[in-house]
Amino acid sequence: MAEIDLSKLGDALDTFLGEGGNDDLLNQIIENWWNQRVYPEIARSMDEKKINASSALKQSFVPGEIVKSPTSINTILLAEDYWEFVEYGRKPTRNGHIEGTPYLWQSIQEWIAYKGIKPTNPNMSYESLAKAIARKIHRRGTKATHFLSDALTESLQMELVNELNARLGDLIFAVEVKK
């Protein structure tokens, strides 16, 4: 029977996770993966689904802080607050305004101005057009697009795992097997 000595694994993880260890290499690997693989996939998915009203959402995606533990490496994706409504859609709403945030019609009015959309009725103002669109969204909701989940596929995530394994594997998996 083989005996596995895991004591050196702890040392390797301490070196990897510790102050000044290989944080620069880890950050570089994740940054390259983000810039060369993830962001282009998100942008492609958004373009394919025609989700690019002002480019603000597309330009807002950035990787967040990397959090390491003895068993995992995690990072979050930062983006404009409304990404969830675009990804998952939204159900019809009632009395759902959150104090301190713009009303939906105000955000739509900004979008209308950015896109250069003009009301078709000469008697209608930009504000009334925005309010009409907001009423329809409140009444019917919006459909999910799944642009992000379609972009962040399991195979794309496995590319990072494989890269980390290839570049940092010797350090992480420093385990001796004794016979």
C-alpha positions as CSV (number, residue, x, y, z in Angstrom):
1,M,0.0,0.0,0.0
2,A,1.3,3.5,-0.9
3,E,1.6,6.2,1.7
4,I,0.9,9.7,0.6
5,D,2.8,12.5,2.4
6,L,0.6,15.6,2.2
7,S,2.8,17.7,4.5
8,K,4.7,19.2,1.6
9,L,1.5,20.1,-0.1
10,G,0.8,22.5,2.7
11,D,4.2,24.1,2.3
12,A,3.6,24.5,-1.4
13,L,0.2,26.1,-0.9
14,D,1.7,28.4,1.7
15,T,4.2,29.6,-0.8
16,F,1.6,29.9,-3.5
17,L,-1.0,31.6,-1.3
18,G,1.3,33.5,0.9
19,E,2.5,37.1,0.8
20,G,4.6,37.8,-2.3
21,G,4.5,34.1,-3.3
22,N,3.3,33.7,-6.9
23,D,0.6,36.3,-6.8
24,D,2.1,38.1,-9.7
25,L,2.1,34.9,-11.8
26,L,-1.4,34.0,-10.8
27,N,-2.6,37.6,-11.6
28,Q,-0.9,37.5,-14.9
29,I,-2.4,34.1,-15.9
30,I,-5.9,35.3,-14.9
31,E,-5.5,38.7,-16.6
32,N,-4.3,37.0,-19.8
33,W,-7.2,34.6,-19.7
34,W,-9.6,37.5,-19.1
35,N,-8.2,39.7,-21.9
36,Q,-7.6,37.0,-24.5
37,R,-10.5,34.7,-23.9
38,V,-13.3,35.9,-21.6
39,Y,-13.9,39.5,-22.6
40,P,-13.8,38.7,-26.3
41,E,-16.4,35.9,-25.7
42,I,-18.7,38.3,-23.7
43,A,-18.4,40.9,-26.4
44,R,-19.1,38.4,-29.2
45,S,-22.2,37.1,-27.3
46,M,-23.5,40.6,-26.8
47,D,-23.0,41.5,-30.5
48,E,-24.5,38.2,-31.6
49,K,-27.6,38.9,-29.5
50,K,-27.7,42.6,-30.4
51,I,-27.2,43.7,-26.8
52,N,-25.3,46.9,-27.2
53,A,-27.5,49.9,-26.8
54,S,-24.8,52.3,-25.5
55,S,-21.7,50.1,-25.2
56,A,-21.7,51.0,-21.5
57,L,-22.5,47.4,-20.3
58,K,-20.0,45.8,-22.7
59,Q,-17.3,48.2,-21.6
60,S,-18.1,47.8,-17.9
61,F,-17.0,44.1,-17.6
62,V,-13.8,43.7,-15.6
63,P,-12.4,41.0,-13.3
64,G,-12.7,41.7,-9.6
65,E,-10.4,40.9,-6.7
66,I,-8.8,37.4,-6.7
67,V,-9.6,35.6,-3.4
68,K,-7.5,32.6,-2.5
69,S,-8.0,29.9,0.1
70,P,-6.3,26.6,0.7
71,T,-8.9,24.8,-1.5
72,S,-9.9,27.3,-4.1
73,I,-9.1,30.5,-6.2
74,N,-12.1,32.7,-6.8
75,T,-12.7,35.9,-8.7
76,I,-15.8,37.8,-9.4
77,L,-16.9,39.7,-12.5
78,L,-17.7,43.3,-12.1
79,A,-20.2,45.1,-14.4
80,E,-22.9,47.7,-14.6
81,D,-25.7,47.0,-12.0
82,Y,-28.3,46.2,-14.7
83,W,-26.4,43.3,-16.2
84,E,-28.6,40.9,-14.3
85,F,-31.8,42.3,-16.0
86,V,-30.2,41.8,-19.4
87,E,-28.9,38.3,-18.6
88,Y,-32.0,37.0,-16.8
89,G,-34.7,39.3,-18.0
90,R,-37.2,40.7,-15.5
91,K,-40.7,39.9,-14.5
92,P,-43.5,42.5,-14.6
93,T,-43.2,44.8,-11.6
94,R,-45.3,46.9,-9.3
95,N,-44.2,49.7,-7.0
96,G,-40.6,48.5,-7.1
97,H,-38.6,51.7,-7.1
98,I,-35.6,51.7,-4.8
99,E,-35.0,55.0,-3.1
100,G,-31.7,56.6,-4.2
101,T,-31.7,55.0,-7.7
102,P,-33.0,56.5,-10.9
103,Y,-36.5,55.6,-12.0
104,L,-36.5,53.1,-14.9
105,W,-38.0,55.8,-17.2
106,Q,-35.0,58.1,-16.4
107,S,-32.5,55.4,-17.4
108,I,-34.5,54.8,-20.6
109,Q,-34.6,58.6,-21.3
110,E,-30.8,58.6,-21.1
111,W,-30.6,55.6,-23.5
112,I,-33.0,57.3,-25.9
113,A,-30.8,60.4,-26.0
114,Y,-27.7,58.3,-26.5
115,K,-29.2,56.3,-29.4
116,G,-30.7,59.4,-31.0
117,I,-34.2,58.0,-31.0
118,K,-36.9,60.5,-31.7
119,P,-40.6,60.2,-30.8
120,T,-42.6,59.4,-33.9
121,N,-45.5,61.5,-32.6
122,P,-44.5,65.2,-32.8
123,N,-46.6,66.0,-29.7
124,M,-44.7,63.4,-27.6
125,S,-41.7,64.5,-25.5
126,Y,-38.6,62.4,-24.9
127,E,-39.8,62.1,-21.3
128,S,-43.2,60.8,-22.2
129,L,-41.7,58.3,-24.7
130,A,-39.4,57.0,-21.9
131,K,-42.3,56.7,-19.5
132,A,-44.3,54.8,-22.1
133,I,-41.4,52.3,-22.7
134,A,-41.0,52.0,-18.9
135,R,-44.7,51.3,-18.4
136,K,-44.5,48.5,-21.0
137,I,-41.5,47.0,-19.3
138,H,-43.2,47.2,-15.9
139,R,-46.4,45.6,-17.4
140,R,-44.8,42.8,-19.5
141,G,-41.2,42.5,-18.2
142,T,-38.3,41.7,-20.4
143,K,-36.9,38.4,-21.9
144,A,-33.7,36.8,-20.7
145,T,-30.8,36.9,-23.1
146,H,-28.3,34.6,-21.4
147,F,-25.5,36.5,-23.1
148,L,-23.1,36.0,-20.1
149,S,-23.9,32.3,-19.4
150,D,-23.6,31.6,-23.1
151,A,-20.1,33.2,-23.1
152,L,-18.7,31.8,-19.9
153,T,-19.0,28.2,-20.9
154,E,-17.6,25.3,-18.9
155,S,-14.9,24.7,-21.5
156,L,-13.8,28.4,-21.3
157,Q,-13.5,28.0,-17.5
158,M,-11.6,24.8,-17.9
159,E,-9.1,26.6,-20.1
160,L,-8.1,28.7,-17.0
161,V,-8.0,25.6,-14.8
162,N,-5.7,23.8,-17.3
163,E,-3.5,26.9,-17.6
164,L,-3.2,27.2,-13.8
165,N,-2.4,23.5,-13.6
166,A,0.2,23.7,-16.3
167,R,1.9,26.9,-15.0
168,L,1.5,26.4,-11.2
169,G,0.9,22.6,-11.0
170,D,4.4,21.7,-9.8
171,L,4.0,24.2,-6.9
172,I,0.5,23.2,-6.0
173,F,0.8,19.5,-6.3
174,A,4.1,18.9,-4.6
175,V,3.1,15.6,-3.0
176,E,5.5,12.7,-2.3
177,V,4.3,9.2,-2.6
178,K,6.3,6.7,-0.6
179,K,6.3,2.9,-1.2
